[in-house]
Amino acid sequence: MRKQVLEDLAISVLQCCDTPIDVEFAEKLPSSPFCFPCGFSREFQADRIKIPEGLFDLNYLKNVVPSTLMNASQIAYTSCGMCDIDIRPTLYSNLIVTGGNSLIMGFTERLNYDLARKCPPTIKLRVNSAPTPMERRFGAWIGGSILASLGAFQQMWVSRAEYDDTGRTLVDKKCP
């Protein structure tokens, strides 16, 4: 139940700034009410922006060591950077944002802003998200379901016994 309440709060109240947070701007935001299942109601003002800012600026997170984590834009940038250099431009122009945090208002735009500042100017950056909240929330599962239903994908399956016998080299062979 707690998880559902937090998801509802994130979707209905939280908002990512298009650019790194401006505290003065955050303090002037109109408040947004949220009613908890127990009947308690609270108005969120600056916290509406400060809470999701931790996804992009780890200094907003309490009780964590920022050097041990990566923020959302670092994850996307590092993931693309670890791929073959020849396919990076294609990856950067086809980023798809999915999952629960993609439902936070302004998340996609902020990720695009942060990545545009990290990427070389020659890269054509395009960050997309599915049009409906349901597709964004369950996009990874939907994609996995489609992939698993393809005949060509079944040829790439590796059983536990095969992996135990051969190891990682079998994965490299089946999934070049």
C-alpha atoms as an extended CHARMM CRD file, in Angstrom:
* protein
*
       176  EXT
         1         1  MET       CA              0.0000000000        0.0000000000        0.0000000000  PROA      1               0.0000000000
         2         2  ARG       CA              2.8590000000        2.4130000000        0.8000000000  PROA      2               0.0000000000
         3         3  LYS       CA              4.3430000000        1.8990000000       -2.6310000000  PROA      3               0.0000000000
         4         4  GLN       CA              1.0100000000        2.6670000000       -4.3130000000  PROA      4               0.0000000000
         5         5  VAL       CA              0.5720000000        5.8370000000       -2.2380000000  PROA      5               0.0000000000
         6         6  LEU       CA              4.0640000000        7.0110000000       -3.2010000000  PROA      6               0.0000000000
         7         7  GLU       CA              3.3940000000        6.2400000000       -6.8730000000  PROA      7               0.0000000000
         8         8  ASP       CA              0.1300000000        8.2020000000       -6.7180000000  PROA      8               0.0000000000
         9         9  LEU       CA              1.9220000000       11.1020000000       -5.0220000000  PROA      9               0.0000000000
        10        10  ALA       CA              4.6660000000       11.1020000000       -7.6580000000  PROA      10              0.0000000000
        11        11  ILE       CA              2.2120000000       11.0990000000      -10.5510000000  PROA      11              0.0000000000
        12        12  SER       CA             -0.2140000000       13.6750000000       -9.1820000000  PROA      12              0.0000000000
        13        13  VAL       CA              2.0200000000       16.1190000000       -7.2760000000  PROA      13              0.0000000000
        14        14  LEU       CA              5.7150000000       15.8770000000       -8.1720000000  PROA      14              0.0000000000
        15        15  GLN       CA              7.2250000000       17.8480000000      -11.0240000000  PROA      15              0.0000000000
        16        16  CYS       CA             10.7200000000       17.9360000000      -12.5250000000  PROA      16              0.0000000000
        17        17  CYS       CA             12.1250000000       21.3100000000      -13.5000000000  PROA      17              0.0000000000
        18        18  ASP       CA             13.2820000000       21.6220000000      -17.1010000000  PROA      18              0.0000000000
        19        19  THR       CA             16.6570000000       22.8120000000      -15.7920000000  PROA      19              0.0000000000
        20        20  PRO       CA             18.5000000000       22.3490000000      -12.4720000000  PROA      20              0.0000000000
        21        21  ILE       CA             16.3810000000       23.5750000000       -9.5920000000  PROA      21              0.0000000000
        22        22  ASP       CA             16.1220000000       27.2480000000       -8.7560000000  PROA      22              0.0000000000
        23        23  VAL       CA             15.2590000000       27.4240000000       -5.0460000000  PROA      23              0.0000000000
        24        24  GLU       CA             13.6670000000       30.8860000000       -5.3340000000  PROA      24              0.0000000000
        25        25  PHE       CA             11.4460000000       29.6430000000       -8.1580000000  PROA      25              0.0000000000
        26        26  ALA       CA             10.5230000000       26.5450000000       -6.1450000000  PROA      26              0.0000000000
        27        27  GLU       CA              9.4550000000       28.6500000000       -3.1580000000  PROA      27              0.0000000000
        28        28  LYS       CA              7.0670000000       30.6640000000       -5.3840000000  PROA      28              0.0000000000
        29        29  LEU       CA              5.3320000000       27.6390000000       -6.8800000000  PROA      29              0.0000000000
        30        30  PRO       CA              1.6430000000       27.2740000000       -6.2000000000  PROA      30              0.0000000000
        31        31  SER       CA              0.9430000000       24.4720000000       -3.7800000000  PROA      31              0.0000000000
        32        32  SER       CA             -0.5800000000       21.2030000000       -4.8580000000  PROA      32              0.0000000000
        33        33  PRO       CA             -2.7570000000       19.2350000000       -2.4390000000  PROA      33              0.0000000000
        34        34  PHE       CA             -2.5140000000       15.4920000000       -1.9080000000  PROA      34              0.0000000000
        35        35  CYS       CA             -4.9720000000       13.4750000000        0.1400000000  PROA      35              0.0000000000
        36        36  PHE       CA             -3.5470000000       10.3440000000        1.7420000000  PROA      36              0.0000000000
        37        37  PRO       CA             -5.7090000000        7.2040000000        2.1140000000  PROA      37              0.0000000000
        38        38  CYS       CA             -6.0400000000        7.7990000000        5.8730000000  PROA      38              0.0000000000
        39        39  GLY       CA             -7.7740000000       11.1190000000        5.1510000000  PROA      39              0.0000000000
        40        40  PHE       CA             -4.7660000000       13.3270000000        5.9970000000  PROA      40              0.0000000000
        41        41  SER       CA             -4.2530000000       16.0480000000        3.4050000000  PROA      41              0.0000000000
        42        42  ARG       CA             -1.0710000000       18.0000000000        2.7720000000  PROA      42              0.0000000000
        43        43  GLU       CA             -0.1440000000       20.8680000000        0.4810000000  PROA      43              0.0000000000
        44        44  PHE       CA              3.1360000000       20.4340000000       -1.3880000000  PROA      44              0.0000000000
        45        45  GLN       CA              4.9080000000       23.5430000000       -2.6230000000  PROA      45              0.0000000000
        46        46  ALA       CA              8.7120000000       23.6080000000       -3.0170000000  PROA      46              0.0000000000
        47        47  ASP       CA              8.9020000000       19.9000000000       -2.1870000000  PROA      47              0.0000000000
        48        48  ARG       CA              7.0430000000       19.2000000000       -5.4390000000  PROA      48              0.0000000000
        49        49  ILE       CA             10.2730000000       20.0510000000       -7.2550000000  PROA      49              0.0000000000
        50        50  LYS       CA             12.8840000000       19.2690000000       -4.5980000000  PROA      50              0.0000000000
        51        51  ILE       CA             11.8970000000       15.6030000000       -4.2090000000  PROA      51              0.0000000000
        52        52  PRO       CA             12.3300000000       14.5700000000       -7.8730000000  PROA      52              0.0000000000
        53        53  GLU       CA             15.4520000000       16.7430000000       -8.1920000000  PROA      53              0.0000000000
        54        54  GLY       CA             17.2710000000       13.8950000000       -6.4310000000  PROA      54              0.0000000000
        55        55  LEU       CA             16.8630000000       11.8690000000       -9.6320000000  PROA      55              0.0000000000
        56        56  PHE       CA             19.1370000000       14.3700000000      -11.4020000000  PROA      56              0.0000000000
        57        57  ASP       CA             21.2110000000       15.8970000000       -8.5930000000  PROA      57              0.0000000000
        58        58  LEU       CA             22.2750000000       13.3310000000       -6.0080000000  PROA      58              0.0000000000
        59        59  ASN       CA             23.0910000000       16.0570000000       -3.4890000000  PROA      59              0.0000000000
        60        60  TYR       CA             19.3410000000       16.3270000000       -2.8490000000  PROA      60              0.0000000000
        61        61  LEU       CA             19.2730000000       12.7790000000       -1.4790000000  PROA      61              0.0000000000
        62        62  LYS       CA             19.7390000000       12.3340000000        2.2500000000  PROA      62              0.0000000000
        63        63  ASN       CA             21.7400000000        9.5570000000        3.8890000000  PROA      63              0.0000000000
        64        64  VAL       CA             23.4970000000        8.4560000000        0.6990000000  PROA      64              0.0000000000
        65        65  VAL       CA             27.0070000000        8.9230000000       -0.5990000000  PROA      65              0.0000000000
        66        66  PRO       CA             26.5860000000       10.5330000000       -4.0520000000  PROA      66              0.0000000000
        67        67  SER       CA             29.8840000000        9.1080000000       -5.3070000000  PROA      67              0.0000000000
        68        68  THR       CA             28.4370000000        5.5760000000       -5.0440000000  PROA      68              0.0000000000
        69        69  LEU       CA             25.4090000000        6.3010000000       -7.2530000000  PROA      69              0.0000000000
        70        70  MET       CA             24.5800000000        7.6760000000      -10.6900000000  PROA      70              0.0000000000
        71        71  ASN       CA             21.7280000000       10.0340000000      -11.4860000000  PROA      71              0.0000000000
        72        72  ALA       CA             19.2300000000        9.4040000000      -14.3020000000  PROA      72              0.0000000000
        73        73  SER       CA             21.1510000000       11.3220000000      -16.9660000000  PROA      73              0.0000000000
        74        74  GLN       CA             24.4570000000        9.7000000000      -15.9530000000  PROA      74              0.0000000000
        75        75  ILE       CA             22.8730000000        6.2580000000      -16.3190000000  PROA      75              0.0000000000
        76        76  ALA       CA             21.6070000000        7.0080000000      -19.8360000000  PROA      76              0.0000000000
        77        77  TYR       CA             24.8570000000        8.6970000000      -20.9000000000  PROA      77              0.0000000000
        78        78  THR       CA             27.0640000000        5.9340000000      -19.4720000000  PROA      78              0.0000000000
        79        79  SER       CA             24.9000000000        3.1790000000      -20.9730000000  PROA      79              0.0000000000
        80        80  CYS       CA             25.1730000000        4.6770000000      -24.4590000000  PROA      80              0.0000000000
        81        81  GLY       CA             28.8770000000        5.3780000000      -23.9390000000  PROA      81              0.0000000000
        82        82  MET       CA             29.5770000000        1.7330000000      -23.1310000000  PROA      82              0.0000000000
        83        83  CYS       CA             28.2210000000        0.6250000000      -26.5170000000  PROA      83              0.0000000000
        84        84  ASP       CA             30.1500000000        0.4350000000      -29.7660000000  PROA      84              0.0000000000
        85        85  ILE       CA             31.0570000000        3.9120000000      -30.9880000000  PROA      85              0.0000000000
        86        86  ASP       CA             29.4280000000        3.2680000000      -34.3730000000  PROA      86              0.0000000000
        87        87  ILE       CA             25.9540000000        2.8130000000      -32.8900000000  PROA      87              0.0000000000
        88        88  ARG       CA             26.0560000000        5.5940000000      -30.2840000000  PROA      88              0.0000000000
        89        89  PRO       CA             24.5070000000        8.2620000000      -32.5500000000  PROA      89              0.0000000000
        90        90  THR       CA             21.6010000000        5.9040000000      -33.2540000000  PROA      90              0.0000000000
        91        91  LEU       CA             21.1670000000        5.1760000000      -29.5550000000  PROA      91              0.0000000000
        92        92  TYR       CA             21.2260000000        8.8550000000      -28.5840000000  PROA      92              0.0000000000
        93        93  SER       CA             18.5800000000        9.6600000000      -31.1900000000  PROA      93              0.0000000000
        94        94  ASN       CA             16.2860000000        6.8460000000      -30.0180000000  PROA      94              0.0000000000
        95        95  LEU       CA             16.2700000000        6.9870000000      -26.2060000000  PROA      95              0.0000000000
        96        96  ILE       CA             13.0090000000        5.7440000000      -24.7280000000  PROA      96              0.0000000000
        97        97  VAL       CA             12.0380000000        6.6720000000      -21.1890000000  PROA      97              0.0000000000
        98        98  THR       CA              9.9270000000        4.0790000000      -19.3970000000  PROA      98              0.0000000000
        99        99  GLY       CA              9.0570000000        3.0110000000      -15.8800000000  PROA      99              0.0000000000
       100       100  GLY       CA              7.3570000000        4.6580000000      -12.9330000000  PROA      100             0.0000000000
       101       101  ASN       CA              9.5840000000        7.7400000000      -12.7260000000  PROA      101             0.0000000000
       102       102  SER       CA              8.7990000000        8.5880000000      -16.3510000000  PROA      102             0.0000000000
       103       103  LEU       CA              5.3000000000        9.4380000000      -15.1060000000  PROA      103             0.0000000000
       104       104  ILE       CA              6.6180000000       12.4070000000      -13.1060000000  PROA      104             0.0000000000
       105       105  MET       CA              5.6510000000       15.5750000000      -14.9390000000  PROA      105             0.0000000000
       106       106  GLY       CA              8.6550000000       17.0340000000      -16.7930000000  PROA      106             0.0000000000
       107       107  PHE       CA             10.9230000000       13.9800000000      -16.3330000000  PROA      107             0.0000000000
       108       108  THR       CA             11.5030000000       13.3980000000      -20.0530000000  PROA      108             0.0000000000
       109       109  GLU       CA             12.1910000000       17.0790000000      -20.7460000000  PROA      109             0.0000000000
       110       110  ARG       CA             14.6760000000       17.3060000000      -17.8690000000  PROA      110             0.0000000000
       111       111  LEU       CA             16.4920000000       14.1570000000      -18.9710000000  PROA      111             0.0000000000
       112       112  ASN       CA             16.7300000000       15.6140000000      -22.4700000000  PROA      112             0.0000000000
       113       113  TYR       CA             18.1470000000       18.8850000000      -21.0730000000  PROA      113             0.0000000000
       114       114  ASP       CA             20.7820000000       17.1490000000      -18.9480000000  PROA      114             0.0000000000
       115       115  LEU       CA             21.8550000000       14.8060000000      -21.7480000000  PROA      115             0.0000000000
       116       116  ALA       CA             22.0870000000       17.6860000000      -24.2320000000  PROA      116             0.0000000000
       117       117  ARG       CA             24.6100000000       19.3340000000      -21.9030000000  PROA      117             0.0000000000
       118       118  LYS       CA             26.7070000000       16.1220000000      -21.6920000000  PROA      118             0.0000000000
       119       119  CYS       CA             26.6040000000       14.9800000000      -25.3260000000  PROA      119             0.0000000000
       120       120  PRO       CA             28.8070000000       16.4160000000      -28.0590000000  PROA      120             0.0000000000
       121       121  PRO       CA             26.9780000000       19.0220000000      -30.1770000000  PROA      121             0.0000000000
       122       122  THR       CA             27.2370000000       16.7610000000      -33.2350000000  PROA      122             0.0000000000
       123       123  ILE       CA             24.9260000000       14.1940000000      -31.5970000000  PROA      123             0.0000000000
       124       124  LYS       CA             21.2630000000       14.4010000000      -32.5620000000  PROA      124             0.0000000000
       125       125  LEU       CA             19.5910000000       13.7230000000      -29.2330000000  PROA      125             0.0000000000
       126       126  ARG       CA             15.9860000000       12.5610000000      -29.0060000000  PROA      126             0.0000000000
       127       127  VAL       CA             14.4080000000       11.3980000000      -25.7520000000  PROA      127             0.0000000000
       128       128  ASN       CA             10.9620000000        9.8440000000      -26.1840000000  PROA      128             0.0000000000
       129       129  SER       CA              8.3160000000        8.4700000000      -23.8900000000  PROA      129             0.0000000000
       130       130  ALA       CA              5.2300000000        6.4280000000      -24.6680000000  PROA      130             0.0000000000
       131       131  PRO       CA              2.0430000000        8.4590000000      -25.0870000000  PROA      131             0.0000000000
       132       132  THR       CA              0.0170000000        6.7980000000      -22.3320000000  PROA      132             0.0000000000
       133       133  PRO       CA              0.8880000000        6.4110000000      -18.6500000000  PROA      133             0.0000000000
       134       134  MET       CA              0.1450000000        2.6810000000      -18.8050000000  PROA      134             0.0000000000
       135       135  GLU       CA              2.6490000000        2.1760000000      -21.6480000000  PROA      135             0.0000000000
       136       136  ARG       CA              5.2890000000        4.2110000000      -19.8190000000  PROA      136             0.0000000000
       137       137  ARG       CA              4.7840000000        2.3850000000      -16.5620000000  PROA      137             0.0000000000
       138       138  PHE       CA              4.9240000000       -1.1020000000      -18.0600000000  PROA      138             0.0000000000
       139       139  GLY       CA              7.0080000000       -0.4260000000      -21.1900000000  PROA      139             0.0000000000
       140       140  ALA       CA              9.8430000000       -2.7380000000      -20.1720000000  PROA      140             0.0000000000
       141       141  TRP       CA              7.4180000000       -5.6210000000      -19.6030000000  PROA      141             0.0000000000
       142       142  ILE       CA              5.6080000000       -4.9340000000      -22.8780000000  PROA      142             0.0000000000
       143       143  GLY       CA              8.9180000000       -4.8310000000      -24.7680000000  PROA      143             0.0000000000
       144       144  GLY       CA             10.1130000000       -8.0240000000      -23.1060000000  PROA      144             0.0000000000
       145       145  SER       CA              6.8540000000       -9.7340000000      -24.0110000000  PROA      145             0.0000000000
       146       146  ILE       CA              7.1890000000       -8.7270000000      -27.6650000000  PROA      146             0.0000000000
       147       147  LEU       CA             10.8280000000       -9.8060000000      -27.7710000000  PROA      147             0.0000000000
       148       148  ALA       CA             10.0730000000      -13.1680000000      -26.1550000000  PROA      148             0.0000000000
       149       149  SER       CA              7.3540000000      -13.8740000000      -28.7170000000  PROA      149             0.0000000000
       150       150  LEU       CA              9.7020000000      -13.4670000000      -31.7030000000  PROA      150             0.0000000000
       151       151  GLY       CA             10.8800000000      -16.7160000000      -33.2750000000  PROA      151             0.0000000000
       152       152  ALA       CA             14.4230000000      -15.4190000000      -33.7460000000  PROA      152             0.0000000000
       153       153  PHE       CA             14.6670000000      -14.6090000000      -30.0500000000  PROA      153             0.0000000000
       154       154  GLN       CA             13.9940000000      -18.2070000000      -29.0360000000  PROA      154             0.0000000000
       155       155  GLN       CA             17.2140000000      -19.2200000000      -30.7890000000  PROA      155             0.0000000000
       156       156  MET       CA             19.0890000000      -16.9710000000      -28.3580000000  PROA      156             0.0000000000
       157       157  TRP       CA             17.7080000000      -18.6020000000      -25.2190000000  PROA      157             0.0000000000
       158       158  VAL       CA             20.2890000000      -20.1750000000      -22.9370000000  PROA      158             0.0000000000
       159       159  SER       CA             19.1610000000      -22.7430000000      -20.3930000000  PROA      159             0.0000000000
       160       160  ARG       CA             20.7030000000      -22.8850000000      -16.9510000000  PROA      160             0.0000000000
       161       161  ALA       CA             22.2690000000      -26.2770000000      -17.7710000000  PROA      161             0.0000000000
       162       162  GLU       CA             23.8260000000      -24.9200000000      -20.9960000000  PROA      162             0.0000000000
       163       163  TYR       CA             25.2140000000      -21.9220000000      -19.1340000000  PROA      163             0.0000000000
       164       164  ASP       CA             26.6170000000      -24.1160000000      -16.3570000000  PROA      164             0.0000000000
       165       165  ASP       CA             28.3250000000      -26.3220000000      -18.9710000000  PROA      165             0.0000000000
       166       166  THR       CA             29.7070000000      -23.6120000000      -21.2400000000  PROA      166             0.0000000000
       167       167  GLY       CA             29.6010000000      -20.3070000000      -19.3580000000  PROA      167             0.0000000000
       168       168  ARG       CA             29.5840000000      -16.7920000000      -20.7540000000  PROA      168             0.0000000000
       169       169  THR       CA             31.0970000000      -17.7940000000      -24.0920000000  PROA      169             0.0000000000
       170       170  LEU       CA             27.7940000000      -19.4470000000      -25.0410000000  PROA      170             0.0000000000
       171       171  VAL       CA             25.9450000000      -16.1650000000      -24.4710000000  PROA      171             0.0000000000
       172       172  ASP       CA             28.4860000000      -14.3270000000      -26.6240000000  PROA      172             0.0000000000
       173       173  LYS       CA             28.0390000000      -16.9450000000      -29.3540000000  PROA      173             0.0000000000
       174       174  LYS       CA             24.2130000000      -16.9740000000      -29.3200000000  PROA      174             0.0000000000
       175       175  CYS       CA             23.8070000000      -13.2040000000      -28.9160000000  PROA      175             0.0000000000
       176       176  PRO       CA             26.5580000000      -11.5720000000      -30.9700000000  PROA      176             0.0000000000
